[in-house]
């Protein structure tokens, strides 16, 4: 499978993650975490980034970064590179700190930022490291919930303003929103074409924007294929259910799980239909 191309443009919002080499811890002490946040702040200032949410786990991190300029890769090289130098110097080590390159998913801000921000701060809760988001000191939750001051590079207002015009009411609703997210379906079920969490119109808009600025041949085919039709479209177009399922799957826009839910079948049934027909051809 081709690695997703780094799509960069002014005003893009990304969910960025990077994991420790061999899944080892990238923060051994609280001083490491403070150093990372200090480096992140300097990178935000230098590259004109805005962070909407973050969470530092033990062996990886999550960031929701908005790039006001088209410079995600430059900033990430600085962020991961400078922190690697700090970590190796502090702990008298050499070599890689991170496992490969970082992962970046393009997020449709107006539709998915709130959900992604909740997902990010709930990571330690899902990992059963703490009982509630407020109990983890190394995420943006406390600043967004009004429990601590936010650093200059962290924008809490965009999120809070969505809940109410009255600040205290908005903060209370934000806390309830996060608490209610513990048992929500995984946001990654919304992932499209390897690199988008967005609706179809937004993907088409981004692809048009990118192709004006870059050689289309540089973009992996699975990221520039036509936007798939709705699942209802495939169901109505193909009288035979299995053919509708195959058409939907090969459109590249839907996972087996999404198709299973729509057609009210078990995931394994969808797998048998797809794989069985592939072998029969």
GIRA-V107162 format. One line per field, one symbol per residue. burial: b if it has 9 or more other C-alpha atoms within 8 Angstrom, else e. A space follows every 50 residues. Layout:
BEGIN
burial->???
END
This chain:
BEGIN
burial->eeeeeeebbbbbbbbbbbbbbeeebbbeeeebbebbeebbbebbbebbbb bbbbbbbbbbbbbbbbbbbbbeeebbebbbbbbbebbbeeeeeeeebbbe ebebbbbbeeebbeebbbbbbbbbbeeeebebbeebeebbbbbbbeeeeb eebbbbeebbbebbeebebbbbbbbebbbebbeeeebeeebbbebbbbee ebbbeebeebbeeeeeeebbeebeeebbeebeebbeebeeeebbbbbbbe bbbbbbebbbbeeebebebbbebbeeeeeee
END
